[in-house]
Structures are given as C-alpha cells and as structure tokens.
Amino acid sequence: MTGSQKICDLYEKFQVLYKSHVSTLIFFASKFVDKTTAEDIVQDVFLKIWHKRSFLLWGEGLSAYLYHAVRHACLDHLKHLEIKDRAENNILNNLKIEELYYRDHSDLIGQDDHRLKSIYSEIEKLPAKCREIFIMSYLEERKAAEIASLLNISKRTVESQLYKALKQIKSTLSV
C-alpha cells in the first residue's frame, strides 16, 4: 500500500466517522449553546481529531469520546463567555463609580479642564522639533525607535528631546 493510498483510506474512515456523528453531535451541543456555535464547536472537535489522527486509536469508545469532547468544548466556551461578561461588568461598574465621583465632585472637572488646557499650552511653547517628537510619543503613542526612524534621527536624540519636553512641561505646571 502506497503513502497516498494510506491517506485516501484514512480520509475515507474519517469521512464515515464525520458523517455518522456530525448531526447528532451538533444537536447535543445545541443543548448547551446556540446552533451556530454548536456547529463551530463540533467542527473544531473533528478538526482536532483529524490533526491528531486519534480516531484510529479508538474502537467502540470513539462515540463516547466525541460526546465528551463536544461537551467539554461547550463548557469551555460558556466559561469563556462568563469571564468576558464578568470583565465587561467590572468595567461598567468602574465607569459608574467614576461617573458618581465626578457628579459629586463637579468642582474638580473645571480644574481638570484648566489643567489640560495648561498642558496643551505648554506643549505649544516647546521648540518645533521637540514638540513634534513629544506629540508623536505621547499623543500618537509611537515608540522612540519608530520616531527616530521616521525623523531620521538617533533614538538617543528622541529620548533626549522627550526628557527636555517633560522637564519643561512639569516645571511650568508645578509652579
């Protein structure tokens, strides 16, 4: 038997396995998740089995293995959704707390606005090249190496200009 013959036989066995179980596994998975997700999960399980060629090792227990793998994948998916929902709820709760804080401390909002205007005013007072580097770094969030490459200067020059800009802005604002 040649190598390509073995692959064809292997593929045929896999197709038989797939066709005989796919619909019942999707039905089973849809008890845990929606139909589209169930289809995706079943496809993923079959892909893993194909890549590992593990279906060759299982005899009669293969069917039970498939159900177990699909159930486990569904539960993993649900855990992932739960963790994601929990993170989103934490963010929303933090935003609500901040909103309450600013509502109770509305006098601080004006101070924040004034401070922000002062910072922008100080940025405008920087020398042209220093201001350009500062804006690229802090407002455009570029790395020093990227700025150096874009401006055709050394990374050390970028770092030096950033240091000067921060020193000037901090000294003016702290007074």
C-alpha positions as CSV (number, residue, x, y, z in Angstrom):
1,M,0.0,0.0,0.0
2,T,1.5,3.4,-1.0
3,G,1.5,6.5,1.1
4,S,-1.2,8.2,-1.0
5,Q,-3.3,5.1,-0.7
6,K,-3.0,5.1,3.1
7,I,-4.0,8.8,3.2
8,C,-7.1,8.1,1.0
9,D,-8.1,5.2,3.3
10,L,-7.6,7.4,6.3
11,Y,-9.6,10.2,4.8
12,E,-12.4,7.8,3.9
13,K,-12.5,6.4,7.5
14,F,-12.6,10.0,8.8
15,Q,-15.5,10.9,6.4
16,V,-17.5,7.9,7.6
17,L,-16.9,8.9,11.2
18,Y,-17.8,12.5,10.5
19,K,-21.0,11.8,8.5
20,S,-22.2,9.3,11.1
21,H,-21.8,11.6,14.1
22,V,-21.9,15.3,13.0
23,S,-25.7,15.9,13.1
24,T,-26.2,14.2,16.5
25,L,-23.2,16.0,18.0
26,I,-24.5,19.3,16.8
27,F,-27.9,18.5,18.3
28,F,-26.1,17.5,21.5
29,A,-24.0,20.7,21.6
30,S,-27.0,22.9,20.9
31,K,-28.4,21.9,24.3
32,F,-25.5,24.0,25.8
33,V,-25.0,26.7,23.2
34,D,-26.8,28.3,20.2
35,K,-26.9,26.3,16.9
36,T,-24.2,28.3,15.1
37,T,-21.8,28.0,18.0
38,A,-22.7,24.3,18.3
39,E,-21.7,23.8,14.6
40,D,-18.4,25.6,15.1
41,I,-17.6,23.6,18.2
42,V,-18.3,20.3,16.5
43,Q,-16.2,21.3,13.6
44,D,-13.4,22.2,15.9
45,V,-13.6,18.9,17.7
46,F,-13.4,17.0,14.4
47,L,-10.5,19.1,13.2
48,K,-8.6,18.3,16.4
49,I,-9.3,14.6,15.9
50,W,-8.2,14.8,12.3
51,H,-5.0,16.5,13.1
52,K,-4.1,14.1,15.9
53,R,-5.4,11.1,13.9
54,S,-6.7,9.9,17.3
55,F,-9.8,8.3,15.7
56,L,-7.6,5.5,14.5
57,L,-6.8,4.6,18.1
58,W,-10.3,4.4,19.4
59,G,-12.6,1.5,18.8
60,E,-16.1,1.3,20.1
61,G,-15.4,4.1,22.7
62,L,-14.9,6.7,20.0
63,S,-18.6,7.7,20.1
64,A,-18.4,8.3,23.8
65,Y,-15.2,10.2,23.3
66,L,-16.8,12.5,20.7
67,Y,-19.7,13.4,23.1
68,H,-17.3,14.0,25.9
69,A,-15.1,16.2,23.7
70,V,-18.0,18.2,22.5
71,R,-19.5,18.7,26.0
72,H,-16.1,19.8,27.3
73,A,-15.7,22.3,24.4
74,C,-19.2,23.7,25.0
75,L,-18.4,24.1,28.7
76,D,-15.1,25.8,27.9
77,H,-16.9,28.2,25.5
78,L,-19.5,29.0,28.2
79,K,-16.7,29.7,30.8
80,H,-15.0,32.0,28.3
81,L,-18.3,33.9,27.8
82,E,-18.8,34.1,31.6
83,I,-15.3,35.5,32.1
84,K,-15.8,38.0,29.3
85,D,-19.2,39.1,30.8
86,R,-17.6,39.5,34.2
87,A,-14.8,41.7,32.8
88,E,-17.3,43.8,30.9
89,N,-19.5,44.2,34.1
90,N,-16.4,45.2,36.1
91,I,-15.6,47.9,33.5
92,L,-19.2,49.2,33.5
93,N,-19.2,49.3,37.3
94,N,-16.0,51.2,37.4
95,L,-17.4,53.7,34.9
96,K,-20.5,54.1,37.0
97,I,-18.4,54.7,40.1
98,E,-16.3,57.3,38.2
99,E,-19.5,59.0,36.9
100,L,-20.8,59.2,40.5
101,Y,-17.5,60.6,41.7
102,Y,-17.4,63.3,39.1
103,R,-21.1,64.1,39.7
104,D,-20.3,64.5,43.5
105,H,-17.1,66.5,42.8
106,S,-18.1,68.7,39.8
107,D,-15.8,71.4,41.1
108,L,-12.8,69.1,40.1
109,I,-14.0,68.9,36.5
110,G,-13.2,72.5,35.9
111,Q,-9.8,72.1,37.4
112,D,-9.1,69.1,35.2
113,D,-10.2,71.1,32.1
114,H,-7.9,74.1,33.2
115,R,-5.0,71.7,33.8
116,L,-5.5,70.0,30.4
117,K,-5.5,73.4,28.7
118,S,-2.4,74.4,30.5
119,I,-0.6,71.2,29.4
120,Y,-1.6,71.8,25.7
121,S,-0.4,75.4,26.1
122,E,3.0,74.3,27.3
123,I,3.3,71.7,24.5
124,E,2.8,74.6,22.0
125,K,5.6,76.5,23.7
126,L,8.1,73.7,23.0
127,P,10.7,74.2,20.2
128,A,9.3,72.8,16.9
129,K,11.4,69.6,16.7
130,C,10.9,68.9,20.5
131,R,7.1,69.5,20.1
132,E,6.9,67.2,17.1
133,I,8.8,64.4,19.0
134,F,6.6,64.9,22.1
135,I,3.4,64.7,20.1
136,M,4.5,61.6,18.2
137,S,5.4,59.9,21.5
138,Y,2.6,60.9,23.9
139,L,-0.3,61.7,21.7
140,E,0.3,59.3,18.8
141,E,1.8,56.7,21.2
142,R,4.8,55.9,19.0
143,K,7.9,54.2,20.3
144,A,11.2,56.1,20.4
145,A,12.7,53.8,17.8
146,E,9.8,54.4,15.4
147,I,10.1,58.1,15.9
148,A,13.8,58.0,15.3
149,S,13.3,56.1,12.1
150,L,10.5,58.4,10.8
151,L,12.5,61.6,11.6
152,N,15.9,60.1,10.5
153,I,17.5,60.8,13.9
154,S,19.0,58.7,16.6
155,K,16.9,57.0,19.2
156,R,19.1,58.8,21.8
157,T,18.1,62.2,20.3
158,V,14.5,61.2,20.6
159,E,14.9,60.2,24.2
160,S,16.8,63.4,25.0
161,Q,14.1,65.6,23.4
162,L,11.4,63.8,25.3
163,Y,13.3,64.3,28.5
164,K,13.6,68.1,27.8
165,A,9.9,68.4,26.9
166,L,8.7,66.6,30.0
167,K,11.1,68.7,32.2
168,Q,9.8,71.9,30.7
169,I,6.1,71.0,31.0
170,K,6.5,69.7,34.5
171,S,8.4,72.7,35.8
172,T,5.8,75.1,34.4
173,L,2.8,73.2,35.7
174,S,4.2,72.6,39.1
175,V,4.5,76.3,39.8
